[in-house]
Amino acid sequence: MIETDRLILRAFRDEDRVPLAAINGDPRVGNWLGGVIDRTASDMMLDRINAHIQDLGWGLWAAERKADHRLVGFIGLSTVKADALPVGPAIEMGWRLAHEAWGGGLATEGAKAALSWGFAHIETPEIIAFTARTNLASQSVMTRIGMTADPLRDFDHPRLAENHPLRRHVVFVAQR
């Protein structure tokens, strides 16, 4: 568990399934991820995330807002396998927040804490983050937590169609 001024980052609980499904089903969130996902896919995602945390002791932690104990999304670290994406193998920083939690600095606060935790507990020379070239808000978070753009690693996301507006991804890196 990681605690910041306004967040608790922790493993997901069963009671997080409904609010996570609402976040994953929100078109405003899905617009940056290639579309929304349904409840079944959301539950499978939660199970995969928790299995990752169980296996490695870290992962994409549930982001609980301290003020009201509400799940506002997830923030943390994950592994990118060599055959999964052109940037793999790697340790990736990631986040997904409910639309109502956008713009208040929670992503930056949580990502900064998770990045610091990652370098303190994971033997890796770097942690990367990537997003659609047009997702300037996520790129701003990456910059605010000390990551720098690495244009030589930018890539076309293989799970998105060639003409998809989110296909081109930019990569940011934090070095140990």
C-alpha positions as CSV (number, residue, x, y, z in Angstrom):
1,M,0.0,0.0,0.0
2,I,1.1,3.5,-0.8
3,E,-0.3,6.6,0.8
4,T,-0.2,10.1,-0.4
5,D,-1.8,13.3,0.9
6,R,-5.1,12.5,-0.8
7,L,-4.9,8.9,-2.0
8,I,-4.4,5.3,-0.8
9,L,-3.0,3.0,-3.5
10,R,-3.9,-0.6,-2.7
11,A,-5.0,-3.9,-4.1
12,F,-8.5,-4.0,-5.5
13,R,-11.3,-5.4,-3.3
14,D,-14.5,-7.1,-4.5
15,E,-16.5,-3.9,-3.6
16,D,-14.4,-2.1,-6.2
17,R,-15.8,-4.1,-9.1
18,V,-18.9,-1.9,-9.6
19,P,-17.1,1.5,-9.5
20,L,-14.3,0.2,-11.7
21,A,-16.8,-1.1,-14.2
22,A,-18.4,2.4,-14.2
23,I,-15.0,4.0,-14.9
24,N,-14.2,1.5,-17.7
25,G,-17.7,1.9,-19.2
26,D,-17.5,5.7,-19.3
27,P,-17.2,6.9,-22.9
28,R,-15.1,10.0,-21.7
29,V,-12.5,7.6,-20.3
30,G,-12.8,5.1,-23.2
31,N,-12.2,7.8,-25.7
32,W,-8.5,7.7,-24.7
33,L,-8.3,3.9,-24.6
34,G,-9.8,2.9,-27.9
35,G,-13.3,2.4,-26.5
36,V,-15.2,1.4,-23.3
37,I,-15.2,-2.1,-21.8
38,D,-18.1,-3.9,-20.4
39,R,-18.6,-5.3,-16.9
40,T,-17.3,-8.8,-17.7
41,A,-14.1,-7.4,-19.3
42,S,-13.7,-5.0,-16.4
43,D,-14.0,-7.8,-13.8
44,M,-11.4,-9.8,-15.8
45,M,-9.1,-6.8,-15.8
46,L,-9.5,-6.4,-12.0
47,D,-8.6,-10.1,-11.5
48,R,-5.5,-9.8,-13.8
49,I,-4.4,-6.7,-11.9
50,N,-4.8,-8.4,-8.5
51,A,-3.0,-11.5,-9.8
52,H,-0.1,-9.4,-10.9
53,I,0.0,-7.7,-7.4
54,Q,-0.2,-11.1,-5.7
55,D,2.7,-12.5,-7.9
56,L,5.0,-9.5,-7.8
57,G,4.0,-7.5,-4.8
58,W,3.2,-4.5,-7.0
59,G,1.0,-3.5,-9.9
60,L,-1.8,-1.1,-10.9
61,W,-3.1,-0.3,-7.5
62,A,-6.7,0.8,-6.8
63,A,-6.7,4.5,-6.2
64,E,-8.9,5.3,-3.2
65,R,-9.6,9.0,-2.4
66,K,-9.0,9.5,1.3
67,A,-11.6,12.2,1.7
68,D,-14.6,10.0,0.9
69,H,-13.0,6.5,0.5
70,R,-14.2,6.4,-3.0
71,L,-12.5,4.4,-5.8
72,V,-11.4,7.0,-8.4
73,G,-9.5,4.6,-10.6
74,F,-6.1,2.9,-10.6
75,I,-2.5,4.1,-10.6
76,G,0.7,2.1,-10.6
77,L,3.1,-0.1,-12.4
78,S,2.8,-3.1,-14.7
79,T,5.0,-5.3,-16.9
80,V,5.0,-5.1,-20.6
81,K,6.1,-8.4,-22.1
82,A,8.6,-8.5,-25.0
83,D,6.0,-9.8,-27.4
84,A,3.1,-7.6,-26.3
85,L,4.1,-4.2,-27.5
86,P,7.1,-2.7,-29.4
87,V,8.3,-1.1,-26.2
88,G,8.5,-4.4,-24.3
89,P,10.0,-5.8,-22.2
90,A,9.5,-2.9,-19.8
91,I,8.1,-1.7,-16.5
92,E,5.3,0.7,-17.3
93,M,3.7,3.5,-15.3
94,G,0.0,3.8,-15.8
95,W,-3.2,5.3,-14.6
96,R,-6.9,5.4,-15.3
97,L,-9.2,7.8,-13.4
98,A,-12.9,8.5,-13.3
99,H,-13.8,11.5,-15.3
100,E,-14.9,13.4,-12.1
101,A,-11.3,12.9,-10.8
102,W,-9.6,14.5,-13.8
103,G,-7.9,17.8,-13.6
104,G,-7.4,17.9,-9.8
105,G,-3.8,16.6,-9.7
106,L,-4.7,13.1,-8.4
107,A,-3.0,11.4,-11.3
108,T,0.2,13.4,-10.8
109,E,0.1,12.8,-7.0
110,G,-0.4,9.1,-7.3
111,A,1.9,8.5,-10.3
112,K,4.7,10.4,-8.5
113,A,4.4,8.2,-5.5
114,A,4.1,5.0,-7.5
115,L,7.2,6.0,-9.6
116,S,9.2,6.6,-6.4
117,W,8.0,3.3,-4.9
118,G,9.0,1.5,-8.1
119,F,12.6,2.7,-8.1
120,A,12.9,1.9,-4.4
121,H,11.6,-1.6,-4.7
122,I,12.0,-2.9,-8.3
123,E,15.4,-3.6,-9.9
124,T,15.0,-1.7,-13.1
125,P,17.1,0.9,-14.8
126,E,14.0,2.8,-16.1
127,I,10.3,3.0,-16.0
128,I,8.3,4.0,-19.1
129,A,4.9,5.4,-19.8
130,F,3.1,5.7,-23.1
131,T,-0.1,7.2,-24.4
132,A,-1.7,8.3,-27.6
133,R,0.1,11.2,-29.3
134,T,-3.0,13.3,-28.9
135,N,-3.4,12.7,-25.1
136,L,-1.8,15.9,-23.9
137,A,-3.2,15.6,-20.4
138,S,-1.5,12.3,-19.8
139,Q,1.7,13.6,-21.3
140,S,1.6,16.5,-18.9
141,V,1.3,14.1,-16.0
142,M,4.4,12.3,-17.3
143,T,6.3,15.5,-17.5
144,R,5.2,16.7,-14.1
145,I,6.5,13.4,-12.5
146,G,9.9,13.8,-14.0
147,M,9.6,11.7,-17.1
148,T,11.1,12.8,-20.5
149,A,9.9,12.1,-24.0
150,D,11.8,9.4,-25.9
151,P,10.7,9.9,-29.5
152,L,12.9,7.1,-30.8
153,R,10.6,4.7,-29.0
154,D,7.3,6.1,-30.2
155,F,5.2,3.4,-31.8
156,D,1.9,2.5,-33.5
157,H,-0.2,0.5,-31.1
158,P,-0.7,-2.9,-32.7
159,R,-4.2,-3.4,-31.2
160,L,-5.6,-0.3,-32.9
161,A,-6.5,-0.2,-36.6
162,E,-4.1,1.7,-38.9
163,N,-6.6,4.6,-39.4
164,H,-7.5,4.8,-35.6
165,P,-6.9,8.3,-34.3
166,L,-5.2,6.9,-31.2
167,R,-2.9,4.5,-32.9
168,R,0.3,6.6,-32.7
169,H,1.8,6.4,-29.2
170,V,4.5,8.5,-27.6
171,V,6.9,7.1,-25.0
172,F,8.2,8.8,-21.9
173,V,11.0,7.5,-19.7
174,A,12.2,8.0,-16.1
175,Q,15.7,6.7,-15.4
176,R,16.8,5.3,-12.1
